[in-house]
Amino acid sequence: MSKHSVLFFPDNVAVQVETGTSLLRAASLAGIELKSTCGGKGTCGRCVLKVKEGKVSVGGGNISAKLKTAGYVLACQTRVEGHAVVEVPRDSRLDEHQVLLDNKPVGLLAEKQVEELAGYEFQPLCRKIYLELDKPTLTENASDLSRLQAELRKYTDCRDLEISLDNLRKLPDILREGDWKVTVTLTSLNGCAEVLHLEPGRSTKKSYGLAVDIGTTTVVVNLVDLETGQIVDKRGTYNRQSRYGDDVISRIIYAGEENGLEELQQAVIGTINHLVDKLLAKNEIKAEDVHVAVTAGNTTMAHLFLGIPPKYIRLEPYIPVTSSFPPVKAKELGIAINPEAWILSFPAVASYVGGDIVSGVLVNGMAESDELTLFIDIGTNGEMVLGNRDWLISCACSAGPAFEGGGITYGMRAMTGAIERVEIDPRSYEVQVATIGNVKPMGICGSGLIDCLAKLLRVGIIDRTGQFQKDINTPRLRETEDGKEFVLVWGKDTECGKDIVLTEGDIKNLIRSKGAVFAGIQSLLKTVQMDVAQIDKIIIAGGFGNYLNIEDAIQIGLLPDVDRSKYEFMGNTSIKGAKLALISQPAYRQAEELGRKMTYLELSVGTMFMDEFVSACFLPHTDLSLFPSATKQS
Amino acid sequence: MSKHSVLFFPDNVAVQVETGTSLLRAASLAGIELKSTCGGKGTCGRCVLKVKEGKVSVGGGNISAKLKTAGYVLACQTRVEGHAVVEVPRDSRLDEHQVLLDNKPVGLLAEKQVEELAGYEFQPLCRKIYLELDKPTLTENASDLSRLQAELRKYTDCRDLEISLDNLRKLPDILREGDWKVTVTLTSLNGCAEVLHLEPGRSTKKSYGLAVDIGTTTVVVNLVDLETGQIVDKRGTYNRQSRYGDDVISRIIYAGEENGLEELQQAVIGTINHLVDKLLAKNEIKAEDVHVAVTAGNTTMAHLFLGIPPKYIRLEPYIPVTSSFPPVKAKELGIAINPEAWILSFPAVASYVGGDIVSGVLVNGMAESDELTLFIDIGTNGEMVLGNRDWLISCACSAGPAFEGGGITYGMRAMTGAIERVEIDPRSYEVQVATIGNVKPMGICGSGLIDCLAKLLRVGIIDRTGQFQKDINTPRLRETEDGKEFVLVWGKDTECGKDIVLTEGDIKNLIRSKGAVFAGIQSLLKTVQMDVAQIDKIIIAGGFGNYLNIEDAIQIGLLPDVDRSKYEFMGNTSIKGAKLALISQPAYRQAEELGRKMTYLELSVGTMFMDEFVSACFLPHTDLSLFPSATKQS
């Protein structure tokens, strides 16, 4: 097959591809990550490019006539047939800097700052030990390794003291180069210690570790100084798997295709390596000085990361291959740090309650507390855990990606340009919005959507079923061929120049999402024969941006109507738990214990969840007695 | 550089090599292994080839004028300068079939057949287990791995139950393909079990293991059926490292050269793979069905096999990198069996008492016995262990390779054509010899050399210092420019057509070798303040061919003059111990314990050994009171 060159502007990067290659694939080969949440099916309409020159075959897909006329195409629907020159608009790019890493304390329910160690002992998974060995003689002629081990035993109570063949090969020369003084980097895991790295003499180099949150949508890496336990730097970006589909289900399907699993694995490893490269370069740290990594992700992400087929996660009875993931060496996965470094994965509970949730439970302290705590992580799925130090029960409900911007016309993740707060004047129906970064609005993120839905309800634009009311006198509420929609921001004030709207369909999706979360909470409570009043604390995690408007979330029936002081917002608990495990061996052991200890409630058994879900698909709920304060206000 | 083709006859194999490549290297590339014990220095004179056509540059080396005139050259001293056609004489080939594997009970001290299990429980390192799992349901939704592990725990008491990432990836489909019936191949090592191989349903395939003796000179492999513990087949050949030198010291030196270590490692792995390929092909067994291997070799061999630099073994104070070798996966070493199979190496005691000796002690039973036992393994070095169930002390003396045929003009290993018995008529000095395989003599092996030395002494051809006597009236004793020599077999009766002789130099080498062994024995005894009379049993191991003439060995002062019934000959104990460990986990654990338990006496400390050595360099000894029966007879 003949090859053609595709040149991308303004990047000025060219790649050679075969006839028939999509521009989406070509861009990826050129290192340009485009927005694409439908997995290249042409439905999300986000991978918009402009073909300046050359021969391409243009398909259809979700793109407006106006854009088409202006020479724009969907990258996933356009195939290369000859040399081409393509322009990539800023809006179509996945920009890693847009991923919010810190949830600064702003707004109603600001993020609670967790303590560094959450009560665990500071005992990093990896540390440097300087040793001075006795020189061997004819009478004291123990082997190099025995000599090293004998001294090392003073610093660890691990039963086994191992060393890789590669390090064993280097040992004799390093010992003699340092005149029997040596700095050992020792990893301790589950009662087994391993000599990971050797340096002659007293080394001044530090030892670093990585905490990695492998989200379906975003990947975040914390670079941690293992001597101090402090985060040196952090960075996040989109999971490159996104181009294969928006949610775990489409990824699982793609993994079943030829080479699909390998491509997905390489995509996430590429994402992590990209972040690590940038972090190391910026902080002038060498890859060989990064000695351990702890990853947390949902069960499907963990399978894909390790190249384990996730096929049966999707099929009833929803069985993961494993919920406990073996430690793997960096060299085996191709993670660009010290090749001998262990890469650890948080254990999962079940197919839909993964290591990210275990990580959250580890760091949020509920498993050490007497208080009955409800922990809810709202992402693409809604996962929740109820319990205390004695018992823990978990479940997952298909909330859908609405709160992460998926399935919503102008939905987007919590990043610069996302509308996060909405005010609607009850008389004029005029709208005021606040965006992350105070820039022109580009879309709406989860907290904005919750705000918006609550305000639409409060001012009476929608009713309790989510339908737009008649007789609302404002040009913002209009009829289109697809139904009614409400204009939040007029095109003149938006980044893209188009009106940002919320459609009737969007509202239905939002209601289904919030209904699923609330139904999950009710199912957990009913299973243990309790009710919301007995809950002492509710901890919310998820990518809501800077804040979660808890009042609004209760008003729409997403969260239980309890004393607001019981609520805490902890942001991305997955990365926080991973970082905790990195700097505390007892915490890491506790994570393994938690994975075993947590009970899993399968919501598809019986009709309980479905009954609860149907009841919850109103604003706030069909049973208003569950929402006394909401009812009072409305 | 230009390349030339070298065609080897009668093999009819051609290779392309660069100008300047030696014919030794070219032959090796063509898969033709030539005899070469000097490491290509031109001194051993064994790699004789005939150049039929073509352009080569011929160097010197140890080759007779007669052979030179007839067109023969030394392969190691001849370099390719153009296309060439070369004939390889049978005598110059390393023929694996010549390696003796069985020491059949013939002669004075026949090999004692060890019991299969030497008292240990039959519990192979690897076994197949057929499991029927419950199918998962929505309520019984443990992961595939948890389900497998729960059932497997009924069959093992190992604390840890591991699985490689590769097998984890295959697990879900294999379980479902076999409708939740599965055959697991489980390896158990040091309290940790690992799922090594998975097959759907009930497998009828067997599981095999390899016992491997990695000798400096020869490599022997036993293929073992792990279900029955029986040896299916065995095969031995020369260690391909031989081309880099005859003894461990020259190998260690070569390992220090550029790529030297890697070449040596690949040479021995190539040797093992060659044997394994042949064994598997002949017995119609698939490589993937070989699930574990146990190797035993001296400390240098173990280092080279694993690619660990042996440099400091040779330099005072003679420190190995390690005496305990980590288990390594077959795929990591490139051993052509199941890639997940563990390759285990017997632990060593010190630089010159290796895993082959630990293996011997394991299988000879001395560590389980109340009897005070002396175990002597006579190979390139003489290694020995004294002790019983309470204590064990070991040492190694540089006996030199004389008893394996090295450093002796017509020395050779115990193989077809080797003189193994010698009779000399005390009046006519006529000689009768017996060869292994009853073929024309090609050289003399260890037992033949011992026999020969004893007989030369008895008939008075040599005196107690090893010097040829004057006034011996026989054409067999003759003077050459290098000194005196005794003709054992006239050229007309030998395979090579040359007279097979024993020179004064050969005799000196033999006396030094036997003196070193005896001095080692004396040093061990003196260290523990004992004497030979207290020894209950003497076990001899080594490659002596079909038998060891114990009487002759005592007559020349190689072995102590004790009641002959105390002697046992056990042949190659290294391979036997490896095979035992393969089929008995308790035996394998005991081997690890033995490696730690055995004391090592460094003979180069103080003057004890040297004093003993000087005294032992007579026939049988300067102190005749040590050899009452020998003195009586002579």
Interface residues (C-beta under 8 A of the other chain):
Chain A: P136 T137 L138 T139 N141 A142 S143 D144 L145 S146 E162 I163 S164 L165 L168 R169 L171 P172 D173 R176 L306 G307 I308 P309 K311 Y312 E316 P317 Y318 I319 P320 V321 T322 S323 S324 P326 V328 E332 A350 S351 Y600 E602 S604 V605
Chain B: P136 T137 L138 T139 N141 A142 S143 D144 L145 S146 E162 I163 S164 L165 L168 R169 L171 P172 D173 R176 L306 G307 I308 P309 K311 Y312 E316 P317 Y318 I319 P320 V321 T322 S323 S324 P326 V328 E332 A350 S351 Y600 E602 S604 V605
